[in-house]
Amino acid sequence: MSQRFEFPSIHNFSPFYTQQVTQTTLQNQIVLWSEIILSYFRHHKLYRLELSEALNGELFKNQGIKRRLKLETLQIIIDHMVKQGTAEWDSPPSKNAALIYWRKPEEWASLIDKWVFDCGLNNSIVTLYEILHGESSEGMEFHNLNQTILLKALDILVKRGVAQLLQGSSADDLGVKFFGING
């Protein structure tokens, strides 16, 4: 289990949990919440936020000051993160769940491309399972990455012309051929 996340002091400030009415203050509140969400998700290697469920967790509910963020406020924060490219609604137009990008898909694509080169996997076929859970990816940041985010990163590599997706019998059997061109 990972170490306990160290929340910034603003997390103990009661008004931080109430949607602010002054536009400038609200913008600052949204930015601060966004930073905390990204740090928390990176620390715990989380990728998907179920909004209603998360409102009862330590990220959005502070037992010490008996405060909790409201769903509507969290949706506004995630909307901001979507505009910044650090989140994506999982099933739009529903705003019940979101993918959180503490690394953007482009960054994951670059990390995977470097791993392919470093491991000598150019001109090889690798399954999604091997990328996500294989021995050669152990210790890499993308080990156990959310599969949806991995597919977005692989799609970027396909568009760059350095990979090709090959259909398998299941999602985990989906193959990726990496070409000898890195960049």
C-alpha atoms as a printed R data frame, in Angstrom:
    type eleno elety resid chain resno       x       y       z
1   ATOM     1    CA   MET     A     1   0.000   0.000   0.000
2   ATOM     2    CA   SER     A     2   1.265   3.462  -0.823
3   ATOM     3    CA   GLN     A     3   2.158   6.046   1.775
4   ATOM     4    CA   ARG     A     4  -0.525   8.365   3.068
5   ATOM     5    CA   PHE     A     5  -1.140  11.413   0.889
6   ATOM     6    CA   GLU     A     6  -0.130  14.703   2.503
7   ATOM     7    CA   PHE     A     7  -2.915  17.206   1.860
8   ATOM     8    CA   PRO     A     8  -2.006  20.899   1.574
9   ATOM     9    CA   SER     A     9  -3.191  23.169   4.395
10  ATOM    10    CA   ILE     A    10  -6.026  24.600   2.238
11  ATOM    11    CA   HIS     A    11  -7.683  21.164   2.555
12  ATOM    12    CA   ASN     A    12  -8.405  22.046   6.212
13  ATOM    13    CA   PHE     A    13  -9.949  25.437   5.390
14  ATOM    14    CA   SER     A    14 -13.756  25.228   5.743
15  ATOM    15    CA   PRO     A    15 -14.671  27.742   2.979
16  ATOM    16    CA   PHE     A    16 -12.622  25.654   0.520
17  ATOM    17    CA   TYR     A    17 -15.525  23.167   0.439
18  ATOM    18    CA   THR     A    18 -18.162  25.780  -0.434
19  ATOM    19    CA   GLN     A    19 -18.491  26.982  -4.013
20  ATOM    20    CA   GLN     A    20 -17.325  30.583  -3.973
21  ATOM    21    CA   VAL     A    21 -19.545  33.308  -5.448
22  ATOM    22    CA   THR     A    22 -16.862  35.828  -6.417
23  ATOM    23    CA   GLN     A    23 -15.565  34.841  -9.869
24  ATOM    24    CA   THR     A    24 -11.871  35.420  -9.065
25  ATOM    25    CA   THR     A    25 -12.104  33.476  -5.809
26  ATOM    26    CA   LEU     A    26 -14.017  30.681  -7.545
27  ATOM    27    CA   GLN     A    27 -11.331  30.444 -10.261
28  ATOM    28    CA   ASN     A    28  -8.619  30.191  -7.593
29  ATOM    29    CA   GLN     A    29 -10.651  27.554  -5.751
30  ATOM    30    CA   ILE     A    30 -11.078  25.519  -8.953
31  ATOM    31    CA   VAL     A    31  -7.358  25.709  -9.758
32  ATOM    32    CA   LEU     A    32  -6.406  24.631  -6.225
33  ATOM    33    CA   TRP     A    33  -8.864  21.716  -6.254
34  ATOM    34    CA   SER     A    34  -7.557  20.669  -9.685
35  ATOM    35    CA   GLU     A    35  -3.980  20.619  -8.399
36  ATOM    36    CA   ILE     A    36  -4.973  18.589  -5.341
37  ATOM    37    CA   ILE     A    37  -6.899  16.074  -7.472
38  ATOM    38    CA   LEU     A    38  -3.961  15.623  -9.864
39  ATOM    39    CA   SER     A    39  -1.462  15.242  -6.994
40  ATOM    40    CA   TYR     A    40  -3.716  12.802  -5.133
41  ATOM    41    CA   PHE     A    41  -4.335  10.675  -8.214
42  ATOM    42    CA   ARG     A    42  -0.641  10.640  -9.137
43  ATOM    43    CA   HIS     A    43   0.343   9.706  -5.563
44  ATOM    44    CA   HIS     A    44  -2.097   6.781  -5.481
45  ATOM    45    CA   LYS     A    45  -1.722   5.901  -9.208
46  ATOM    46    CA   LEU     A    46  -5.455   6.360  -9.783
47  ATOM    47    CA   TYR     A    47  -6.968   7.134 -13.169
48  ATOM    48    CA   ARG     A    48 -10.771   7.141 -12.914
49  ATOM    49    CA   LEU     A    49 -12.940   9.304 -10.673
50  ATOM    50    CA   GLU     A    50 -16.480   8.174  -9.818
51  ATOM    51    CA   LEU     A    51 -17.818  11.510  -8.609
52  ATOM    52    CA   SER     A    52 -20.639  10.433  -6.251
53  ATOM    53    CA   GLU     A    53 -18.527   7.698  -4.698
54  ATOM    54    CA   ALA     A    54 -15.467   9.944  -4.316
55  ATOM    55    CA   LEU     A    55 -17.424  12.603  -2.425
56  ATOM    56    CA   ASN     A    56 -17.389  10.282   0.596
57  ATOM    57    CA   GLY     A    57 -13.636   9.669   0.427
58  ATOM    58    CA   GLU     A    58 -10.821  11.605   2.071
59  ATOM    59    CA   LEU     A    59 -10.125  13.676  -1.036
60  ATOM    60    CA   PHE     A    60 -13.433  15.555  -0.958
61  ATOM    61    CA   LYS     A    61 -14.617  14.943   2.607
62  ATOM    62    CA   ASN     A    62 -12.639  16.238   5.565
63  ATOM    63    CA   GLN     A    63 -13.802  14.539   8.760
64  ATOM    64    CA   GLY     A    64 -11.626  16.809  10.916
65  ATOM    65    CA   ILE     A    65 -13.565  19.938   9.958
66  ATOM    66    CA   LYS     A    66 -16.802  18.120   9.061
67  ATOM    67    CA   ARG     A    67 -16.904  19.485   5.511
68  ATOM    68    CA   ARG     A    68 -17.582  17.863   2.152
69  ATOM    69    CA   LEU     A    69 -17.532  19.191  -1.391
70  ATOM    70    CA   LYS     A    70 -20.870  19.159  -3.244
71  ATOM    71    CA   LEU     A    71 -21.358  17.167  -6.437
72  ATOM    72    CA   GLU     A    72 -22.186  20.284  -8.470
73  ATOM    73    CA   THR     A    73 -18.960  21.970  -7.360
74  ATOM    74    CA   LEU     A    74 -16.916  18.886  -8.217
75  ATOM    75    CA   GLN     A    75 -18.514  18.794 -11.679
76  ATOM    76    CA   ILE     A    76 -17.480  22.432 -12.212
77  ATOM    77    CA   ILE     A    77 -13.919  21.548 -11.160
78  ATOM    78    CA   ILE     A    78 -13.796  18.569 -13.541
79  ATOM    79    CA   ASP     A    79 -15.224  20.730 -16.360
80  ATOM    80    CA   HIS     A    80 -12.275  23.075 -15.793
81  ATOM    81    CA   MET     A    81  -9.858  20.137 -15.844
82  ATOM    82    CA   VAL     A    82 -11.411  18.918 -19.114
83  ATOM    83    CA   LYS     A    83 -10.750  22.356 -20.643
84  ATOM    84    CA   GLN     A    84  -7.152  22.166 -19.378
85  ATOM    85    CA   GLY     A    85  -6.685  18.675 -20.875
86  ATOM    86    CA   THR     A    86  -6.111  17.050 -17.478
87  ATOM    87    CA   ALA     A    87  -9.435  15.182 -17.374
88  ATOM    88    CA   GLU     A    88 -12.055  13.747 -19.702
89  ATOM    89    CA   TRP     A    89 -15.663  12.872 -18.933
90  ATOM    90    CA   ASP     A    90 -15.895   9.084 -19.137
91  ATOM    91    CA   SER     A    91 -19.368   8.817 -20.684
92  ATOM    92    CA   PRO     A    92 -20.489  12.228 -21.906
93  ATOM    93    CA   PRO     A    93 -22.953  13.865 -21.617
94  ATOM    94    CA   SER     A    94 -23.207  12.179 -18.211
95  ATOM    95    CA   LYS     A    95 -20.966  13.817 -15.645
96  ATOM    96    CA   ASN     A    96 -20.796  10.901 -13.221
97  ATOM    97    CA   ALA     A    97 -17.247   9.717 -13.919
98  ATOM    98    CA   ALA     A    98 -14.071  11.124 -15.402
99  ATOM    99    CA   LEU     A    99 -10.637   9.965 -16.434
100 ATOM   100    CA   ILE     A   100  -7.993  11.989 -14.626
101 ATOM   101    CA   TYR     A   101  -4.834  12.701 -16.596
102 ATOM   102    CA   TRP     A   102  -2.032  13.315 -14.138
103 ATOM   103    CA   ARG     A   103  -0.073  12.492 -17.272
104 ATOM   104    CA   LYS     A   104  -1.725  13.346 -20.552
105 ATOM   105    CA   PRO     A   105  -2.109  10.566 -23.158
106 ATOM   106    CA   GLU     A   106   0.655  12.233 -25.225
107 ATOM   107    CA   GLU     A   107   3.024  11.901 -22.261
108 ATOM   108    CA   TRP     A   108   2.075   8.237 -21.762
109 ATOM   109    CA   ALA     A   109   2.673   7.674 -25.484
110 ATOM   110    CA   SER     A   110   6.186   9.126 -25.218
111 ATOM   111    CA   LEU     A   111   6.981   7.013 -22.131
112 ATOM   112    CA   ILE     A   112   5.780   3.855 -23.875
113 ATOM   113    CA   ASP     A   113   7.725   4.718 -27.032
114 ATOM   114    CA   LYS     A   114  10.902   5.191 -24.967
115 ATOM   115    CA   TRP     A   115  10.270   1.895 -23.138
116 ATOM   116    CA   VAL     A   116   9.870   0.093 -26.481
117 ATOM   117    CA   PHE     A   117  13.196   1.506 -27.652
118 ATOM   118    CA   ASP     A   118  15.011   0.847 -24.342
119 ATOM   119    CA   CYS     A   119  13.739  -2.756 -24.173
120 ATOM   120    CA   GLY     A   120  14.595  -3.475 -27.800
121 ATOM   121    CA   LEU     A   121  10.953  -4.124 -28.684
122 ATOM   122    CA   ASN     A   122  11.107  -2.324 -32.031
123 ATOM   123    CA   ASN     A   123   9.674  -4.501 -34.811
124 ATOM   124    CA   SER     A   124   7.996  -6.668 -32.157
125 ATOM   125    CA   ILE     A   125   4.395  -7.440 -31.313
126 ATOM   126    CA   VAL     A   126   3.399  -6.942 -27.682
127 ATOM   127    CA   THR     A   127  -0.032  -7.505 -26.112
128 ATOM   128    CA   LEU     A   128  -1.829  -4.902 -24.041
129 ATOM   129    CA   TYR     A   129  -1.547  -7.304 -21.128
130 ATOM   130    CA   GLU     A   130   2.249  -7.360 -21.467
131 ATOM   131    CA   ILE     A   131   2.392  -3.555 -21.542
132 ATOM   132    CA   LEU     A   132   0.090  -3.178 -18.536
133 ATOM   133    CA   HIS     A   133   1.109  -6.157 -16.419
134 ATOM   134    CA   GLY     A   134   4.185  -7.801 -17.943
135 ATOM   135    CA   GLU     A   135   7.557  -8.291 -16.282
136 ATOM   136    CA   SER     A   136   9.308  -5.971 -18.723
137 ATOM   137    CA   SER     A   137   7.004  -3.081 -17.779
138 ATOM   138    CA   GLU     A   138   7.379  -3.568 -14.008
139 ATOM   139    CA   GLY     A   139   8.718  -0.416 -12.432
140 ATOM   140    CA   MET     A   140   7.507   1.711 -15.335
141 ATOM   141    CA   GLU     A   141   4.950   4.424 -14.547
142 ATOM   142    CA   PHE     A   142   2.522   2.923 -17.062
143 ATOM   143    CA   HIS     A   143   2.570  -0.508 -15.363
144 ATOM   144    CA   ASN     A   144  -1.094  -1.125 -14.341
145 ATOM   145    CA   LEU     A   145  -2.217   1.978 -16.242
146 ATOM   146    CA   ASN     A   146  -5.944   2.307 -16.911
147 ATOM   147    CA   GLN     A   147  -6.614   0.408 -20.160
148 ATOM   148    CA   THR     A   148  -8.681   3.219 -21.685
149 ATOM   149    CA   ILE     A   149  -5.810   5.661 -21.164
150 ATOM   150    CA   LEU     A   150  -3.345   3.124 -22.581
151 ATOM   151    CA   LEU     A   151  -5.473   2.784 -25.719
152 ATOM   152    CA   LYS     A   152  -5.510   6.575 -26.112
153 ATOM   153    CA   ALA     A   153  -1.707   6.631 -25.794
154 ATOM   154    CA   LEU     A   154  -1.331   3.789 -28.297
155 ATOM   155    CA   ASP     A   155  -3.644   5.604 -30.707
156 ATOM   156    CA   ILE     A   156  -1.243   8.552 -30.540
157 ATOM   157    CA   LEU     A   157   1.668   6.223 -31.373
158 ATOM   158    CA   VAL     A   158  -0.343   4.843 -34.309
159 ATOM   159    CA   LYS     A   159  -0.937   8.397 -35.564
160 ATOM   160    CA   ARG     A   160   2.799   9.109 -35.199
161 ATOM   161    CA   GLY     A   161   3.448   6.092 -37.409
162 ATOM   162    CA   VAL     A   162   5.464   4.161 -34.813
163 ATOM   163    CA   ALA     A   163   2.865   1.523 -33.906
164 ATOM   164    CA   GLN     A   164   0.020  -0.522 -35.331
165 ATOM   165    CA   LEU     A   165  -2.834  -2.100 -33.350
166 ATOM   166    CA   LEU     A   166  -3.587  -5.751 -34.109
167 ATOM   167    CA   GLN     A   167  -6.924  -7.291 -33.106
168 ATOM   168    CA   GLY     A   168  -6.911 -10.144 -30.594
169 ATOM   169    CA   SER     A   169  -9.648 -12.389 -29.227
170 ATOM   170    CA   SER     A   170 -10.142 -10.086 -26.211
171 ATOM   171    CA   ALA     A   171  -9.117  -6.598 -25.120
172 ATOM   172    CA   ASP     A   172  -6.083  -7.960 -23.233
173 ATOM   173    CA   ASP     A   173  -5.061  -9.931 -26.330
174 ATOM   174    CA   LEU     A   174  -5.036  -6.828 -28.478
175 ATOM   175    CA   GLY     A   175  -1.571  -6.644 -29.974
176 ATOM   176    CA   VAL     A   176   0.622  -3.697 -30.792
177 ATOM   177    CA   LYS     A   177   3.363  -3.850 -33.385
178 ATOM   178    CA   PHE     A   178   6.050  -1.280 -32.699
179 ATOM   179    CA   PHE     A   179   8.114  -0.148 -35.653
180 ATOM   180    CA   GLY     A   180  11.817   0.684 -35.583
181 ATOM   181    CA   ILE     A   181  11.181   4.434 -35.681
182 ATOM   182    CA   ASN     A   182  11.159   6.256 -32.348
183 ATOM   183    CA   GLY     A   183  10.280   9.884 -31.936
